Amino acid sequence: SFLFYKILGATGIESLTSQTLLEVLLSPWALLYGGLFLLTTLFAIYYELGYYFLLADDQRQGRPFKIRALVRRLNRNAPHFLSLHSLLLMGYFFLILPVISFGISPTLLENLKIPHFIVDELLLSPSGRTLYFSLLLLLGFIGLRLIYSLYFFTLDSQRNIGASIIKSWRYSRGRVMKSALILGGLSL
């Protein structure tokens, strides 16, 4: 992408590797472009998933839908992205969603995964395996508790991201196992 090449250009490197990652993290321009890249990606994912949520909600309630009206409804929540709560949403999208999304992942996150060299290194020792699987279970649990966050945020233009996360946490109380079984059934 354009912003990724700007990040590489700002640091003067040709490719991003484990050896050049530190240079990227120490460059203020690269961090600025990286933040812009993350915010742009967050917007794209929000519009992709939000469109489906609004479309399903209109269909469920028997309302006729128009693309422009759906986009206008999505645009009402756009100012909430310029708050600190958007960092929570970024964490949700980039850390938790890939772990718990079974075939319903947004297009931009389809190839997002933990690098093989990290997983392979963790799986070499018993303590690494325990750590890896415990982390997967923890992220899966958090993901199942926060699975309704984007849905609540999209449908209620008065609710900010933080309030949607809290509502999802409360709403999913006692429903984690049921949600896990449904997602597991969908993945088969």
C-alpha positions in Angstrom: 0.0 0.0 0.0 1.0 3.6 -0.4 1.4 4.3 3.3 3.4 1.2 3.8 5.9 2.3 1.2 6.0 5.8 2.8 6.9 4.0 6.1 9.8 2.2 4.4 10.9 5.4 2.6 10.9 7.4 5.8 13.3 4.9 7.4 15.4 4.3 4.3 14.9 0.6 4.3 13.7 -1.6 1.4 11.8 -4.2 3.4 10.4 -4.8 6.8 12.1 -7.7 8.6 12.8 -8.6 12.3 16.1 -6.8 11.9 14.7 -3.6 10.5 11.7 -3.3 12.7 13.6 -1.4 15.4 14.5 1.3 12.8 10.8 1.7 11.9 9.8 2.0 15.6 12.5 4.7 16.2 11.5 6.9 13.2 8.9 9.6 14.0 7.8 9.8 10.4 7.4 6.1 10.1 5.3 6.1 13.3 3.2 8.9 11.9 2.6 7.1 8.6 2.0 3.9 10.6 -0.7 5.6 12.7 -2.3 7.0 9.6 -2.2 3.5 8.1 -3.8 2.0 11.2 -6.5 4.6 11.2 -7.3 4.2 7.5 -7.4 0.4 8.0 -9.7 0.9 11.0 -12.1 3.1 9.0 -12.2 0.5 6.1 -12.9 -2.4 8.4 -15.6 -0.3 10.2 -17.3 0.6 7.0 -17.1 -3.0 5.7 -18.6 -4.7 8.8 -20.8 -1.8 9.7 -22.5 -1.9 6.3 -23.3 -5.6 6.8 -24.7 -4.9 10.3 -26.9 -2.0 9.1 -28.1 -4.0 6.1 -29.0 -7.0 8.3 -30.8 -4.7 10.8 -32.8 -3.0 8.1 -33.7 -6.3 6.6 -34.7 -7.8 10.0 -37.0 -4.8 10.7 -38.5 -4.9 7.2 -37.2 -1.4 6.3 -36.2 -0.7 2.7 -32.6 0.2 2.4 -30.5 2.4 0.2 -26.7 2.4 0.0 -26.5 6.2 0.5 -28.7 6.0 3.7 -26.5 3.2 5.1 -23.3 5.2 4.4 -24.8 8.3 6.0 -25.7 6.3 9.1 -22.1 4.9 9.2 -20.7 8.5 8.8 -22.5 9.6 12.0 -20.2 7.5 14.0 -17.0 8.5 12.2 -16.2 11.4 14.7 -15.9 8.8 17.5 -12.8 7.4 15.8 -10.8 10.5 16.6 -10.8 9.7 20.3 -8.7 7.6 22.6 -11.4 4.9 22.5 -10.3 4.1 18.9 -7.2 2.6 20.4 -9.4 0.0 22.1 -11.1 -0.7 18.8 -7.7 -1.1 17.0 -6.7 -3.6 19.7 -9.9 -5.4 19.2 -9.5 -5.5 15.4 -5.9 -6.4 15.2 -5.4 -8.7 18.2 -8.7 -10.3 19.0 -10.8 -10.4 15.8 -8.3 -12.6 13.9 -8.2 -15.1 16.7 -12.0 -15.5 17.0 -13.3 -14.9 13.5 -14.1 -18.1 11.8 -14.8 -17.3 8.2 -16.3 -13.9 9.0 -13.2 -11.9 9.0 -13.1 -8.5 7.2 -11.2 -8.6 3.9 -8.3 -6.5 5.3 -7.7 -8.9 8.2 -7.9 -12.2 6.3 -4.1 -12.6 6.2 -3.4 -11.1 9.6 -1.9 -13.8 11.8 0.9 -14.4 14.3 4.2 -14.8 12.4 5.2 -18.5 12.0 8.7 -17.9 13.5 7.1 -16.7 16.8 4.6 -19.6 17.0 7.3 -22.1 16.1 9.6 -20.8 18.8 6.9 -20.8 21.4 5.8 -24.4 20.6 9.4 -25.7 21.2 9.1 -25.9 25.0 6.3 -27.0 27.3 6.2 -23.6 29.0 6.0 -21.9 25.6 3.1 -24.2 24.6 1.3 -23.5 27.8 1.9 -19.7 27.3 0.7 -19.8 23.7 -2.5 -21.8 24.3 -3.3 -19.8 27.5 -2.9 -16.6 25.5 -5.2 -18.0 22.7 -7.8 -19.0 25.3 -7.6 -15.6 27.0 -7.9 -13.8 23.6 -10.7 -16.1 22.6 -12.6 -15.4 25.8 -12.1 -11.6 25.5 -13.1 -11.8 21.9 -16.3 -13.7 22.7 -17.2 -11.1 25.4 -16.5 -8.2 23.0 -18.1 -9.8 19.9 -21.1 -7.4 20.0 -19.0 -4.2 20.4 -18.9 -3.1 16.8 -22.6 -4.1 16.3 -23.7 -1.9 19.2 -21.4 0.9 18.1 -22.8 0.8 14.5 -26.5 0.6 15.4 -26.4 3.5 17.9 -24.9 6.7 16.6 -25.1 8.2 20.1 -22.9 5.6 21.7 -19.1 5.9 21.6 -16.7 3.1 21.3 -16.0 2.7 25.0 -19.7 2.5 25.8 -20.2 -0.1 23.1 -17.4 -2.2 24.5 -18.9 -2.0 28.0 -22.4 -2.8 26.7 -21.0 -5.8 24.8 -19.2 -7.0 27.9 -22.4 -6.8 29.9 -24.6 -8.3 27.2 -22.4 -11.3 26.6 -22.3 -12.3 30.3 -23.5 -15.9 30.5 -23.5 -16.2 26.7 -19.8 -17.0 26.1 -20.2 -20.8 25.8 -23.3 -20.4 23.5 -21.4 -17.9 21.3 -18.4 -20.3 21.1 -20.6 -23.2 20.1 -22.4 -21.1 17.4 -19.1 -19.9 16.0 -17.6 -23.4 16.2 -20.7 -24.7 14.3 -20.3 -22.0 11.7 -16.7 -22.9 11.1 -17.5 -26.5 10.3 
